[in-house]
Amino acid sequence: MNKKLLCAALLVGGLGLAQAASAQEFDDRWYVSGSTGMNFQDNKRGTETTPFFTLGFGKFLTPRVSLEAELNHQNPAKDVNPNLWWSQYGVSLDARYHFRNADSKWWPYLRGGLGLQRHEEEFNAFPSPLSPGDHKDSNLAVNLGVGLQGEVGSRVNVRTEIGGRLDLDDQQARLGPQEDYFADILATVGMTIALGPEPVAPVAPAPVAPQQTCADLDDDGDGVNNCNDKCPGSQAGQTIGPDGCPVPVSIDLKGVNFDFDKATLRADAVAILSEAAEILKRYPDLRVEVAGHTDLCGKDAYNQSLSERRAKAVYDYLTSNGVDASRLNGPIGYGESRPLEQTAQTLPGCKSETNRRTELNTL
């Protein structure tokens, strides 16, 4: 098999091992590496397959990319005469791209790099009296490979790799045409050993609770912080001012009166009720009774019903304008039982607009 085609097949095979993977935990310790394997020499060299070994030093630059400097050595025998010396050694700088998930114990990788190879050989110079001759040369080399690497501990990884080395040697000790390069196949097993202590994930500092001041505290729950609260110990349900002290709240519905024998809100009453609704919304703890009244004219039973309708008209207006019904007690009708003016004898027809009213009484 043509070894140049084999190298290309190895590269394509390595690409086939690539998988989509998420970033792994990043261990960037320096490590030493070592491996041994077989060097299948290009048959155009005229040398035999031979064992070889490597020694390296590297580290991960990112969670997936490692860079490694490596020494290699092999000493194959010549086909024509095993007694003739042939030795090769070199140095290379190789990058590996690791296809690894965060929880992977084994993962594939691709390798690529450049190096400098030197060979020293004896060759048959017969019939020269100087035979065997001596040839030494150095040349550039290109490394390609695929491999599989796995963790066997917090410090040790093992790996196996197959690859090719393109040895750009165009000066050989031979008669006849010179080759431009040789393609050797390399199959290895080896390991890496991390140096230094195992990395420890940074521990986030415990959150420090912010120091509280009186501006952050409200011991009596009245909505006024302790710094501004001049009346600590407020009771639930009290109306509290901006200084934390209870404030009197009055809702004056003077002017919410009704026409004779009517329960319909007049325009002047609507304006007063709008202001009352705003007051109630401003003081959410305030509860009131909605009470309706009549003048002294008419029968008691009729006036009782009329007062209830008047109270209902005010109740409906407030609830439809943003006041929660739970804060309103009623509507309650008092008929003519609570007059403000005794008008039965003083006004013709017993009519008193003052008595035809609805009140909001604080609870």
Secondary structure, DSSP 8 states (H G I E B T S, - for coil): --HHHHHHHHHHHHHHT-------------EEEEEEEEEE--TTTTB--EEEEEEEEEEESSSSEEEEEEEEEE---BSS-TTS-EEEEEEEEEEEEE---TT-SEEEEEEEEEEEEEEEEEE--TTSTT-SEEEEEEEEEEEEEEEEEEESSSSEEEEEEEEEEEE-----S-SS---S-EEEEEEEEEEEEE-SS----------------GGG--TT-SSS-TTT-SS-S--TT--B-TTSSB-------TT-B--TT-----HHHHHHHHHHHHHHHH-TT--EEEEE---S-S-HHHHHHHHHHHHHHHHHHHHTTT--GGGEEEEEE-TTSS-SS--TTTSGGG--TTTSBEEEEE-
